Amino acid sequence: MPPRKRRSYATEYKVEAAHRVIDTGRTIAEVARELGIDAGMLSNWVRDERRRVEAATVHGDEPLSASERAELQALRRRVSEQDKTLRS
């Protein structure tokens, strides 16, 4: 039997998944089931995102709000689409 391929996830996906736990107070297990991913993996993402937010706060920066993250993600998508159009 061939080895199973590892799935990779975009950073934006990881951050959004982590914030489904952080912002809503739902459990990691519940969100992991909803997304169809491993709870241990989501736990790591949540831990990493909490550390990132805490580090931003320590340095006097405000972490992005949910609407700012959504806007940033949409803008990155647009830039990516425009980049693909320019390369064609």
PDB file of N, CA, C and O in Angstrom:
ATOM      1  N   MET A   1       0.835  -1.159   0.000  1.00  0.00           N
ATOM      2  CA  MET A   1       0.000   0.000   0.000  1.00  0.00           C
ATOM      3  C   MET A   1       0.899   1.248   0.000  1.00  0.00           C
ATOM      4  O   MET A   1       1.792   1.359   0.840  1.00  0.00           O
ATOM      5  N   PRO A   2       0.673   2.189  -0.935  1.00  0.00           N
ATOM      6  CA  PRO A   2       1.536   3.369  -0.998  1.00  0.00           C
ATOM      7  C   PRO A   2       1.312   4.276   0.210  1.00  0.00           C
ATOM      8  O   PRO A   2       0.223   4.309   0.784  1.00  0.00           O
ATOM      9  N   PRO A   3       2.360   5.011   0.585  1.00  0.00           N
ATOM     10  CA  PRO A   3       2.204   5.904   1.740  1.00  0.00           C
ATOM     11  C   PRO A   3       1.172   6.995   1.443  1.00  0.00           C
ATOM     12  O   PRO A   3       1.018   7.440   0.305  1.00  0.00           O
ATOM     13  N   ARG A   4       0.490   7.399   2.471  1.00  0.00           N
ATOM     14  CA  ARG A   4      -0.548   8.408   2.342  1.00  0.00           C
ATOM     15  C   ARG A   4       0.084   9.786   2.171  1.00  0.00           C
ATOM     16  O   ARG A   4       1.045  10.124   2.861  1.00  0.00           O
ATOM     17  N   LYS A   5      -0.458  10.578   1.250  1.00  0.00           N
ATOM     18  CA  LYS A   5       0.065  11.920   1.031  1.00  0.00           C
ATOM     19  C   LYS A   5      -0.347  12.829   2.176  1.00  0.00           C
ATOM     20  O   LYS A   5      -1.471  12.752   2.673  1.00  0.00           O
ATOM     21  N   ARG A   6       0.572  13.687   2.587  1.00  0.00           N
ATOM     22  CA  ARG A   6       0.259  14.679   3.619  1.00  0.00           C
ATOM     23  C   ARG A   6      -0.463  15.837   2.988  1.00  0.00           C
ATOM     24  O   ARG A   6      -0.051  16.342   1.944  1.00  0.00           O
ATOM     25  N   ARG A   7      -1.527  16.256   3.607  1.00  0.00           N
ATOM     26  CA  ARG A   7      -2.242  17.430   3.124  1.00  0.00           C
ATOM     27  C   ARG A   7      -1.557  18.665   3.665  1.00  0.00           C
ATOM     28  O   ARG A   7      -1.074  18.674   4.797  1.00  0.00           O
ATOM     29  N   SER A   8      -1.516  19.698   2.861  1.00  0.00           N
ATOM     30  CA  SER A   8      -0.987  20.966   3.349  1.00  0.00           C
ATOM     31  C   SER A   8      -2.112  21.990   3.315  1.00  0.00           C
ATOM     32  O   SER A   8      -3.010  21.918   2.476  1.00  0.00           O
ATOM     33  N   TYR A   9      -2.054  22.923   4.219  1.00  0.00           N
ATOM     34  CA  TYR A   9      -3.097  23.928   4.351  1.00  0.00           C
ATOM     35  C   TYR A   9      -2.473  25.311   4.254  1.00  0.00           C
ATOM     36  O   TYR A   9      -1.383  25.549   4.775  1.00  0.00           O
ATOM     37  N   ALA A  10      -3.165  26.212   3.589  1.00  0.00           N
ATOM     38  CA  ALA A  10      -2.698  27.587   3.471  1.00  0.00           C
ATOM     39  C   ALA A  10      -2.725  28.252   4.842  1.00  0.00           C
ATOM     40  O   ALA A  10      -3.550  27.917   5.691  1.00  0.00           O
ATOM     41  N   THR A  11      -1.825  29.186   5.043  1.00  0.00           N
ATOM     42  CA  THR A  11      -1.752  29.900   6.310  1.00  0.00           C
ATOM     43  C   THR A  11      -3.077  30.570   6.640  1.00  0.00           C
ATOM     44  O   THR A  11      -3.512  30.556   7.792  1.00  0.00           O
ATOM     45  N   GLU A  12      -3.720  31.155   5.636  1.00  0.00           N
ATOM     46  CA  GLU A  12      -4.999  31.832   5.870  1.00  0.00           C
ATOM     47  C   GLU A  12      -6.045  30.851   6.404  1.00  0.00           C
ATOM     48  O   GLU A  12      -6.829  31.191   7.289  1.00  0.00           O
ATOM     49  N   TYR A  13      -6.048  29.638   5.862  1.00  0.00           N
ATOM     50  CA  TYR A  13      -7.002  28.624   6.310  1.00  0.00           C
ATOM     51  C   TYR A  13      -6.748  28.275   7.777  1.00  0.00           C
ATOM     52  O   TYR A  13      -7.684  28.158   8.569  1.00  0.00           O
ATOM     53  N   LYS A  14      -5.480  28.112   8.126  1.00  0.00           N
ATOM     54  CA  LYS A  14      -5.129  27.764   9.498  1.00  0.00           C
ATOM     55  C   LYS A  14      -5.574  28.858  10.472  1.00  0.00           C
ATOM     56  O   LYS A  14      -6.128  28.574  11.534  1.00  0.00           O
ATOM     57  N   VAL A  15      -5.321  30.107  10.093  1.00  0.00           N
ATOM     58  CA  VAL A  15      -5.679  31.232  10.959  1.00  0.00           C
ATOM     59  C   VAL A  15      -7.192  31.311  11.114  1.00  0.00           C
ATOM     60  O   VAL A  15      -7.695  31.495  12.223  1.00  0.00           O
ATOM     61  N   GLU A  16      -7.916  31.175  10.016  1.00  0.00           N
ATOM     62  CA  GLU A  16      -9.374  31.236  10.091  1.00  0.00           C
ATOM     63  C   GLU A  16      -9.937  30.088  10.921  1.00  0.00           C
ATOM     64  O   GLU A  16     -10.867  30.283  11.703  1.00  0.00           O
ATOM     65  N   ALA A  17      -9.379  28.894  10.754  1.00  0.00           N
ATOM     66  CA  ALA A  17      -9.836  27.745  11.542  1.00  0.00           C
ATOM     67  C   ALA A  17      -9.566  27.987  13.025  1.00  0.00           C
ATOM     68  O   ALA A  17     -10.414  27.704  13.871  1.00  0.00           O
ATOM     69  N   ALA A  18      -8.390  28.509  13.332  1.00  0.00           N
ATOM     70  CA  ALA A  18      -8.043  28.792  14.731  1.00  0.00           C
ATOM     71  C   ALA A  18      -8.997  29.825  15.320  1.00  0.00           C
ATOM     72  O   ALA A  18      -9.408  29.710  16.474  1.00  0.00           O
ATOM     73  N   HIS A  19      -9.346  30.822  14.533  1.00  0.00           N
ATOM     74  CA  HIS A  19     -10.231  31.864  15.053  1.00  0.00           C
ATOM     75  C   HIS A  19     -11.675  31.389  15.196  1.00  0.00           C
ATOM     76  O   HIS A  19     -12.456  32.008  15.919  1.00  0.00           O
ATOM     77  N   ARG A  20     -12.036  30.313  14.527  1.00  0.00           N
ATOM     78  CA  ARG A  20     -13.364  29.737  14.777  1.00  0.00           C
ATOM     79  C   ARG A  20     -13.439  29.223  16.208  1.00  0.00           C
ATOM     80  O   ARG A  20     -14.514  29.195  16.808  1.00  0.00           O
ATOM     81  N   VAL A  21     -12.312  28.822  16.744  1.00  0.00           N
ATOM     82  CA  VAL A  21     -12.254  28.373  18.141  1.00  0.00           C
ATOM     83  C   VAL A  21     -12.098  29.576  19.062  1.00  0.00           C
ATOM     84  O   VAL A  21     -12.848  29.727  20.027  1.00  0.00           O
ATOM     85  N   ILE A  22     -11.121  30.435  18.763  1.00  0.00           N
ATOM     86  CA  ILE A  22     -10.780  31.560  19.642  1.00  0.00           C
ATOM     87  C   ILE A  22     -11.930  32.552  19.760  1.00  0.00           C
ATOM     88  O   ILE A  22     -12.286  32.961  20.866  1.00  0.00           O
ATOM     89  N   ASP A  23     -12.513  32.940  18.632  1.00  0.00           N
ATOM     90  CA  ASP A  23     -13.524  34.001  18.634  1.00  0.00           C
ATOM     91  C   ASP A  23     -14.892  33.536  19.118  1.00  0.00           C
ATOM     92  O   ASP A  23     -15.664  34.331  19.653  1.00  0.00           O
ATOM     93  N   THR A  24     -15.193  32.263  18.935  1.00  0.00           N
ATOM     94  CA  THR A  24     -16.539  31.789  19.263  1.00  0.00           C
ATOM     95  C   THR A  24     -16.616  31.056  20.596  1.00  0.00           C
ATOM     96  O   THR A  24     -17.703  30.879  21.146  1.00  0.00           O
ATOM     97  N   GLY A  25     -15.472  30.630  21.115  1.00  0.00           N
ATOM     98  CA  GLY A  25     -15.486  29.879  22.362  1.00  0.00           C
ATOM     99  C   GLY A  25     -15.904  28.419  22.187  1.00  0.00           C
ATOM    100  O   GLY A  25     -16.078  27.692  23.166  1.00  0.00           O
ATOM    101  N   ARG A  26     -16.064  27.996  20.918  1.00  0.00           N
ATOM    102  CA  ARG A  26     -16.410  26.593  20.670  1.00  0.00           C
ATOM    103  C   ARG A  26     -15.192  25.720  20.939  1.00  0.00           C
ATOM    104  O   ARG A  26     -14.063  26.210  20.975  1.00  0.00           O
ATOM    105  N   THR A  27     -15.425  24.434  21.126  1.00  0.00           N
ATOM    106  CA  THR A  27     -14.322  23.527  21.430  1.00  0.00           C
ATOM    107  C   THR A  27     -13.545  23.197  20.165  1.00  0.00           C
ATOM    108  O   THR A  27     -14.059  23.273  19.049  1.00  0.00           O
ATOM    109  N   ILE A  28     -12.295  22.831  20.379  1.00  0.00           N
ATOM    110  CA  ILE A  28     -11.438  22.428  19.267  1.00  0.00           C
ATOM    111  C   ILE A  28     -12.026  21.194  18.589  1.00  0.00           C
ATOM    112  O   ILE A  28     -12.046  21.108  17.361  1.00  0.00           O
ATOM    113  N   ALA A  29     -12.503  20.244  19.381  1.00  0.00           N
ATOM    114  CA  ALA A  29     -13.070  19.018  18.813  1.00  0.00           C
ATOM    115  C   ALA A  29     -14.273  19.328  17.923  1.00  0.00           C
ATOM    116  O   ALA A  29     -14.418  18.751  16.845  1.00  0.00           O
ATOM    117  N   GLU A  30     -15.127  20.232  18.373  1.00  0.00           N
ATOM    118  CA  GLU A  30     -16.324  20.588  17.615  1.00  0.00           C
ATOM    119  C   GLU A  30     -15.960  21.234  16.275  1.00  0.00           C
ATOM    120  O   GLU A  30     -16.515  20.870  15.238  1.00  0.00           O
ATOM    121  N   VAL A  31     -15.041  22.181  16.297  1.00  0.00           N
ATOM    122  CA  VAL A  31     -14.636  22.874  15.070  1.00  0.00           C
ATOM    123  C   VAL A  31     -13.895  21.910  14.143  1.00  0.00           C
ATOM    124  O   VAL A  31     -14.088  21.944  12.928  1.00  0.00           O
ATOM    125  N   ALA A  32     -13.056  21.058  14.709  1.00  0.00           N
ATOM    126  CA  ALA A  32     -12.316  20.087  13.897  1.00  0.00           C
ATOM    127  C   ALA A  32     -13.279  19.146  13.171  1.00  0.00           C
ATOM    128  O   ALA A  32     -13.083  18.851  11.992  1.00  0.00           O
ATOM    129  N   ARG A  33     -14.310  18.676  13.863  1.00  0.00           N
ATOM    130  CA  ARG A  33     -15.315  17.815  13.223  1.00  0.00           C
ATOM    131  C   ARG A  33     -16.009  18.563  12.094  1.00  0.00           C
ATOM    132  O   ARG A  33     -16.205  18.022  11.006  1.00  0.00           O
ATOM    133  N   GLU A  34     -16.376  19.806  12.360  1.00  0.00           N
ATOM    134  CA  GLU A  34     -17.068  20.624  11.362  1.00  0.00           C
ATOM    135  C   GLU A  34     -16.213  20.801  10.104  1.00  0.00           C
ATOM    136  O   GLU A  34     -16.729  20.772   8.987  1.00  0.00           O
ATOM    137  N   LEU A  35     -14.901  20.987  10.295  1.00  0.00           N
ATOM    138  CA  LEU A  35     -14.005  21.218   9.164  1.00  0.00           C
ATOM    139  C   LEU A  35     -13.455  19.930   8.560  1.00  0.00           C
ATOM    140  O   LEU A  35     -12.865  19.947   7.480  1.00  0.00           O
ATOM    141  N   GLY A  36     -13.649  18.821   9.255  1.00  0.00           N
ATOM    142  CA  GLY A  36     -13.146  17.545   8.761  1.00  0.00           C
ATOM    143  C   GLY A  36     -11.637  17.415   8.868  1.00  0.00           C
ATOM    144  O   GLY A  36     -10.991  16.808   8.014  1.00  0.00           O
ATOM    145  N   ILE A  37     -11.080  17.995   9.931  1.00  0.00           N
ATOM    146  CA  ILE A  37      -9.637  17.916  10.144  1.00  0.00           C
ATOM    147  C   ILE A  37      -9.353  17.316  11.517  1.00  0.00           C
ATOM    148  O   ILE A  37     -10.250  17.196  12.351  1.00  0.00           O
ATOM    149  N   ASP A  38      -8.105  16.942  11.738  1.00  0.00           N
ATOM    150  CA  ASP A  38      -7.692  16.328  12.993  1.00  0.00           C
ATOM    151  C   ASP A  38      -7.695  17.360  14.124  1.00  0.00           C
ATOM    152  O   ASP A  38      -7.187  18.469  13.954  1.00  0.00           O
ATOM    153  N   ALA A  39      -8.258  17.005  15.259  1.00  0.00           N
ATOM    154  CA  ALA A  39      -8.350  17.920  16.396  1.00  0.00           C
ATOM    155  C   ALA A  39      -6.967  18.301  16.925  1.00  0.00           C
ATOM    156  O   ALA A  39      -6.763  19.437  17.353  1.00  0.00           O
ATOM    157  N   GLY A  40      -6.026  17.375  16.900  1.00  0.00           N
ATOM    158  CA  GLY A  40      -4.667  17.672  17.358  1.00  0.00           C
ATOM    159  C   GLY A  40      -4.000  18.725  16.492  1.00  0.00           C
ATOM    160  O   GLY A  40      -3.298  19.603  16.995  1.00  0.00           O
ATOM    161  N   MET A  41      -4.220  18.633  15.198  1.00  0.00           N
ATOM    162  CA  MET A  41      -3.661  19.596  14.269  1.00  0.00           C
ATOM    163  C   MET A  41      -4.283  20.975  14.509  1.00  0.00           C
ATOM    164  O   MET A  41      -3.572  21.979  14.547  1.00  0.00           O
ATOM    165  N   LEU A  42      -5.599  21.024  14.670  1.00  0.00           N
ATOM    166  CA  LEU A  42      -6.278  22.285  14.941  1.00  0.00           C
ATOM    167  C   LEU A  42      -5.807  22.857  16.274  1.00  0.00           C
ATOM    168  O   LEU A  42      -5.654  24.072  16.404  1.00  0.00           O
ATOM    169  N   SER A  43      -5.579  22.010  17.249  1.00  0.00           N
ATOM    170  CA  SER A  43      -5.078  22.459  18.543  1.00  0.00           C
ATOM    171  C   SER A  43      -3.745  23.189  18.384  1.00  0.00           C
ATOM    172  O   SER A  43      -3.517  24.219  19.018  1.00  0.00           O
ATOM    173  N   ASN A  44      -2.869  22.653  17.537  1.00  0.00           N
ATOM    174  CA  ASN A  44      -1.588  23.314  17.268  1.00  0.00           C
ATOM    175  C   ASN A  44      -1.800  24.681  16.619  1.00  0.00           C
ATOM    176  O   ASN A  44      -1.134  25.654  16.973  1.00  0.00           O
ATOM    177  N   TRP A  45      -2.734  24.747  15.665  1.00  0.00           N
ATOM    178  CA  TRP A  45      -3.008  26.016  14.988  1.00  0.00           C
ATOM    179  C   TRP A  45      -3.541  27.051  15.968  1.00  0.00           C
ATOM    180  O   TRP A  45      -3.162  28.220  15.910  1.00  0.00           O
ATOM    181  N   VAL A  46      -4.423  26.619  16.871  1.00  0.00           N
ATOM    182  CA  VAL A  46      -4.998  27.530  17.868  1.00  0.00           C
ATOM    183  C   VAL A  46      -3.895  28.031  18.792  1.00  0.00           C
ATOM    184  O   VAL A  46      -3.821  29.225  19.084  1.00  0.00           O
ATOM    185  N   ARG A  47      -3.051  27.134  19.245  1.00  0.00           N
ATOM    186  CA  ARG A  47      -1.934  27.518  20.122  1.00  0.00           C
ATOM    187  C   ARG A  47      -1.028  28.530  19.421  1.00  0.00           C
ATOM    188  O   ARG A  47      -0.658  29.547  20.007  1.00  0.00           O
ATOM    189  N   ASP A  48      -0.672  28.248  18.169  1.00  0.00           N
ATOM    190  CA  ASP A  48       0.189  29.152  17.411  1.00  0.00           C
ATOM    191  C   ASP A  48      -0.453  30.521  17.215  1.00  0.00           C
ATOM    192  O   ASP A  48       0.218  31.545  17.340  1.00  0.00           O
ATOM    193  N   GLU A  49      -1.746  30.545  16.910  1.00  0.00           N
ATOM    194  CA  GLU A  49      -2.443  31.818  16.686  1.00  0.00           C
ATOM    195  C   GLU A  49      -2.557  32.601  17.987  1.00  0.00           C
ATOM    196  O   GLU A  49      -2.406  33.823  17.986  1.00  0.00           O
ATOM    197  N   ARG A  50      -2.816  31.928  19.076  1.00  0.00           N
ATOM    198  CA  ARG A  50      -2.876  32.633  20.371  1.00  0.00           C
ATOM    199  C   ARG A  50      -1.524  33.255  20.706  1.00  0.00           C
ATOM    200  O   ARG A  50      -1.460  34.371  21.220  1.00  0.00           O
ATOM    201  N   ARG A  51      -0.449  32.535  20.416  1.00  0.00           N
ATOM    202  CA  ARG A  51       0.901  33.077  20.644  1.00  0.00           C
ATOM    203  C   ARG A  51       1.145  34.289  19.750  1.00  0.00           C
ATOM    204  O   ARG A  51       1.717  35.281  20.200  1.00  0.00           O
ATOM    205  N   ARG A  52       0.720  34.220  18.493  1.00  0.00           N
ATOM    206  CA  ARG A  52       0.926  35.326  17.557  1.00  0.00           C
ATOM    207  C   ARG A  52       0.169  36.564  18.026  1.00  0.00           C
ATOM    208  O   ARG A  52       0.707  37.670  18.003  1.00  0.00           O
ATOM    209  N   VAL A  53      -1.080  36.378  18.450  1.00  0.00           N
ATOM    210  CA  VAL A  53      -1.892  37.491  18.933  1.00  0.00           C
ATOM    211  C   VAL A  53      -1.270  38.087  20.199  1.00  0.00           C
ATOM    212  O   VAL A  53      -1.208  39.307  20.353  1.00  0.00           O
ATOM    213  N   GLU A  54      -0.816  37.227  21.091  1.00  0.00           N
ATOM    214  CA  GLU A  54      -0.190  37.697  22.324  1.00  0.00           C
ATOM    215  C   GLU A  54       1.091  38.468  22.023  1.00  0.00           C
ATOM    216  O   GLU A  54       1.342  39.505  22.636  1.00  0.00           O
ATOM    217  N   ALA A  55       1.904  37.977  21.089  1.00  0.00           N
ATOM    218  CA  ALA A  55       3.147  38.666  20.722  1.00  0.00           C
ATOM    219  C   ALA A  55       2.850  40.030  20.112  1.00  0.00           C
ATOM    220  O   ALA A  55       3.560  40.997  20.385  1.00  0.00           O
ATOM    221  N   ALA A  56       1.812  40.116  19.292  1.00  0.00           N
ATOM    222  CA  ALA A  56       1.431  41.406  18.700  1.00  0.00           C
ATOM    223  C   ALA A  56       1.027  42.379  19.792  1.00  0.00           C
ATOM    224  O   ALA A  56       1.392  43.554  19.746  1.00  0.00           O
ATOM    225  N   THR A  57       0.281  41.902  20.766  1.00  0.00           N
ATOM    226  CA  THR A  57      -0.176  42.748  21.860  1.00  0.00           C
ATOM    227  C   THR A  57       1.005  43.242  22.696  1.00  0.00           C
ATOM    228  O   THR A  57       1.048  44.409  23.086  1.00  0.00           O
ATOM    229  N   VAL A  58       1.955  42.360  22.966  1.00  0.00           N
ATOM    230  CA  VAL A  58       3.142  42.718  23.753  1.00  0.00           C
ATOM    231  C   VAL A  58       3.932  43.819  23.050  1.00  0.00           C
ATOM    232  O   VAL A  58       4.489  44.704  23.699  1.00  0.00           O
ATOM    233  N   HIS A  59       3.976  43.759  21.716  1.00  0.00           N
ATOM    234  CA  HIS A  59       4.725  44.756  20.944  1.00  0.00           C
ATOM    235  C   HIS A  59       3.897  46.003  20.644  1.00  0.00           C
ATOM    236  O   HIS A  59       4.332  46.862  19.876  1.00  0.00           O
ATOM    237  N   GLY A  60       2.724  46.110  21.234  1.00  0.00           N
ATOM    238  CA  GLY A  60       1.898  47.296  21.063  1.00  0.00           C
ATOM    239  C   GLY A  60       1.067  47.314  19.799  1.00  0.00           C
ATOM    240  O   GLY A  60       0.465  48.337  19.473  1.00  0.00           O
ATOM    241  N   ASP A  61       1.018  46.205  19.080  1.00  0.00           N
ATOM    242  CA  ASP A  61       0.208  46.114  17.868  1.00  0.00           C
ATOM    243  C   ASP A  61      -1.145  45.503  18.202  1.00  0.00           C
ATOM    244  O   ASP A  61      -1.266  44.685  19.114  1.00  0.00           O
ATOM    245  N   GLU A  62      -2.146  45.908  17.457  1.00  0.00           N
ATOM    246  CA  GLU A  62      -3.470  45.315  17.601  1.00  0.00           C
ATOM    247  C   GLU A  62      -3.599  44.157  16.610  1.00  0.00           C
ATOM    248  O   GLU A  62      -3.325  44.347  15.425  1.00  0.00           O
ATOM    249  N   PRO A  63      -4.002  42.978  17.049  1.00  0.00           N
ATOM    250  CA  PRO A  63      -4.230  41.886  16.096  1.00  0.00           C
ATOM    251  C   PRO A  63      -5.406  42.234  15.195  1.00  0.00           C
ATOM    252  O   PRO A  63      -6.278  43.015  15.576  1.00  0.00           O
ATOM    253  N   LEU A  64      -5.427  41.657  14.008  1.00  0.00           N
ATOM    254  CA  LEU A  64      -6.505  41.923  13.054  1.00  0.00           C
ATOM    255  C   LEU A  64      -7.838  41.413  13.585  1.00  0.00           C
ATOM    256  O   LEU A  64      -7.904  40.360  14.219  1.00  0.00           O
ATOM    257  N   SER A  65      -8.888  42.165  13.322  1.00  0.00           N
ATOM    258  CA  SER A  65     -10.239  41.722  13.677  1.00  0.00           C
ATOM    259  C   SER A  65     -10.699  40.709  12.632  1.00  0.00           C
ATOM    260  O   SER A  65     -10.049  40.528  11.603  1.00  0.00           O
ATOM    261  N   ALA A  66     -11.808  40.064  12.901  1.00  0.00           N
ATOM    262  CA  ALA A  66     -12.343  39.073  11.953  1.00  0.00           C
ATOM    263  C   ALA A  66     -12.641  39.727  10.608  1.00  0.00           C
ATOM    264  O   ALA A  66     -12.352  39.138   9.566  1.00  0.00           O
ATOM    265  N   SER A  67     -13.212  40.930  10.607  1.00  0.00           N
ATOM    266  CA  SER A  67     -13.528  41.594   9.336  1.00  0.00           C
ATOM    267  C   SER A  67     -12.255  42.017   8.605  1.00  0.00           C
ATOM    268  O   SER A  67     -12.205  41.970   7.376  1.00  0.00           O
ATOM    269  N   GLU A  68     -11.237  42.426   9.343  1.00  0.00           N
ATOM    270  CA  GLU A  68      -9.965  42.786   8.708  1.00  0.00           C
ATOM    271  C   GLU A  68      -9.285  41.563   8.105  1.00  0.00           C
ATOM    272  O   GLU A  68      -8.706  41.641   7.022  1.00  0.00           O
ATOM    273  N   ARG A  69      -9.355  40.432   8.808  1.00  0.00           N
ATOM    274  CA  ARG A  69      -8.781  39.202   8.260  1.00  0.00           C
ATOM    275  C   ARG A  69      -9.505  38.785   6.988  1.00  0.00           C
ATOM    276  O   ARG A  69      -8.869  38.358   6.025  1.00  0.00           O
ATOM    277  N   ALA A  70     -10.832  38.906   6.976  1.00  0.00           N
ATOM    278  CA  ALA A  70     -11.619  38.556   5.796  1.00  0.00           C
ATOM    279  C   ALA A  70     -11.266  39.475   4.629  1.00  0.00           C
ATOM    280  O   ALA A  70     -11.117  39.021   3.495  1.00  0.00           O
ATOM    281  N   GLU A  71     -11.134  40.766   4.915  1.00  0.00           N
ATOM    282  CA  GLU A  71     -10.776  41.719   3.864  1.00  0.00           C
ATOM    283  C   GLU A  71      -9.383  41.420   3.320  1.00  0.00           C
ATOM    284  O   GLU A  71      -9.173  41.450   2.107  1.00  0.00           O
ATOM    285  N   LEU A  72      -8.442  41.137   4.196  1.00  0.00           N
ATOM    286  CA  LEU A  72      -7.088  40.815   3.774  1.00  0.00           C
ATOM    287  C   LEU A  72      -7.078  39.562   2.901  1.00  0.00           C
ATOM    288  O   LEU A  72      -6.390  39.515   1.881  1.00  0.00           O
ATOM    289  N   GLN A  73      -7.835  38.560   3.303  1.00  0.00           N
ATOM    290  CA  GLN A  73      -7.904  37.325   2.530  1.00  0.00           C
ATOM    291  C   GLN A  73      -8.492  37.592   1.146  1.00  0.00           C
ATOM    292  O   GLN A  73      -7.994  37.058   0.154  1.00  0.00           O
ATOM    293  N   ALA A  74      -9.544  38.409   1.064  1.00  0.00           N
ATOM    294  CA  ALA A  74     -10.158  38.737  -0.221  1.00  0.00           C
ATOM    295  C   ALA A  74      -9.173  39.510  -1.102  1.00  0.00           C
ATOM    296  O   ALA A  74      -9.086  39.261  -2.305  1.00  0.00           O
ATOM    297  N   LEU A  75      -8.443  40.435  -0.513  1.00  0.00           N
ATOM    298  CA  LEU A  75      -7.466  41.205  -1.283  1.00  0.00           C
ATOM    299  C   LEU A  75      -6.334  40.316  -1.792  1.00  0.00           C
ATOM    300  O   LEU A  75      -5.885  40.474  -2.927  1.00  0.00           O
ATOM    301  N   ARG A  76      -5.879  39.397  -0.971  1.00  0.00           N
ATOM    302  CA  ARG A  76      -4.825  38.473  -1.408  1.00  0.00           C
ATOM    303  C   ARG A  76      -5.313  37.603  -2.564  1.00  0.00           C
ATOM    304  O   ARG A  76      -4.564  37.313  -3.496  1.00  0.00           O
ATOM    305  N   ARG A  77      -6.577  37.193  -2.490  1.00  0.00           N
ATOM    306  CA  ARG A  77      -7.153  36.401  -3.576  1.00  0.00           C
ATOM    307  C   ARG A  77      -7.172  37.208  -4.870  1.00  0.00           C
ATOM    308  O   ARG A  77      -6.812  36.702  -5.933  1.00  0.00           O
ATOM    309  N   ARG A  78      -7.598  38.473  -4.772  1.00  0.00           N
ATOM    310  CA  ARG A  78      -7.655  39.343  -5.956  1.00  0.00           C
ATOM    311  C   ARG A  78      -6.272  39.545  -6.555  1.00  0.00           C
ATOM    312  O   ARG A  78      -6.110  39.490  -7.774  1.00  0.00           O
ATOM    313  N   VAL A  79      -5.281  39.777  -5.713  1.00  0.00           N
ATOM    314  CA  VAL A  79      -3.914  39.968  -6.198  1.00  0.00           C
ATOM    315  C   VAL A  79      -3.426  38.694  -6.887  1.00  0.00           C
ATOM    316  O   VAL A  79      -2.793  38.755  -7.941  1.00  0.00           O
ATOM    317  N   SER A  80      -3.720  37.560  -6.294  1.00  0.00           N
ATOM    318  CA  SER A  80      -3.314  36.286  -6.882  1.00  0.00           C
ATOM    319  C   SER A  80      -3.958  36.080  -8.246  1.00  0.00           C
ATOM    320  O   SER A  80      -3.297  35.643  -9.188  1.00  0.00           O
ATOM    321  N   GLU A  81      -5.250  36.394  -8.354  1.00  0.00           N
ATOM    322  CA  GLU A  81      -5.961  36.248  -9.633  1.00  0.00           C
ATOM    323  C   GLU A  81      -5.377  37.201 -10.678  1.00  0.00           C
ATOM    324  O   GLU A  81      -5.202  36.821 -11.836  1.00  0.00           O
ATOM    325  N   GLN A  82      -5.077  38.434 -10.273  1.00  0.00           N
ATOM    326  CA  GLN A  82      -4.514  39.396 -11.204  1.00  0.00           C
ATOM    327  C   GLN A  82      -3.112  38.966 -11.636  1.00  0.00           C
ATOM    328  O   GLN A  82      -2.728  39.146 -12.792  1.00  0.00           O
ATOM    329  N   ASP A  83      -2.361  38.404 -10.709  1.00  0.00           N
ATOM    330  CA  ASP A  83      -1.017  37.915 -11.023  1.00  0.00           C
ATOM    331  C   ASP A  83      -1.095  36.792 -12.050  1.00  0.00           C
ATOM    332  O   ASP A  83      -0.288  36.743 -12.979  1.00  0.00           O
ATOM    333  N   LYS A  84      -2.059  35.890 -11.892  1.00  0.00           N
ATOM    334  CA  LYS A  84      -2.224  34.796 -12.853  1.00  0.00           C
ATOM    335  C   LYS A  84      -2.615  35.339 -14.225  1.00  0.00           C
ATOM    336  O   LYS A  84      -2.164  34.829 -15.251  1.00  0.00           O
ATOM    337  N   THR A  85      -3.449  36.368 -14.240  1.00  0.00           N
ATOM    338  CA  THR A  85      -3.870  36.974 -15.508  1.00  0.00           C
ATOM    339  C   THR A  85      -2.663  37.620 -16.206  1.00  0.00           C
ATOM    340  O   THR A  85      -2.521  37.508 -17.424  1.00  0.00           O
ATOM    341  N   LEU A  86      -1.815  38.280 -15.457  1.00  0.00           N
ATOM    342  CA  LEU A  86      -0.639  38.944 -16.038  1.00  0.00           C
ATOM    343  C   LEU A  86       0.359  37.930 -16.583  1.00  0.00           C
ATOM    344  O   LEU A  86       1.042  38.203 -17.569  1.00  0.00           O
ATOM    345  N   ARG A  87       0.449  36.776 -15.958  1.00  0.00           N
ATOM    346  CA  ARG A  87       1.395  35.749 -16.402  1.00  0.00           C
ATOM    347  C   ARG A  87       0.901  35.007 -17.651  1.00  0.00           C
ATOM    348  O   ARG A  87       1.690  34.366 -18.344  1.00  0.00           O
ATOM    349  N   SER A  88      -0.390  35.093 -17.933  1.00  0.00           N
ATOM    350  CA  SER A  88      -0.963  34.378 -19.080  1.00  0.00           C
ATOM    351  C   SER A  88      -0.661  35.078 -20.384  1.00  0.00           C
ATOM    352  O   SER A  88      -1.070  34.609 -21.446  1.00  0.00           O
TER     353      SER A  88
END
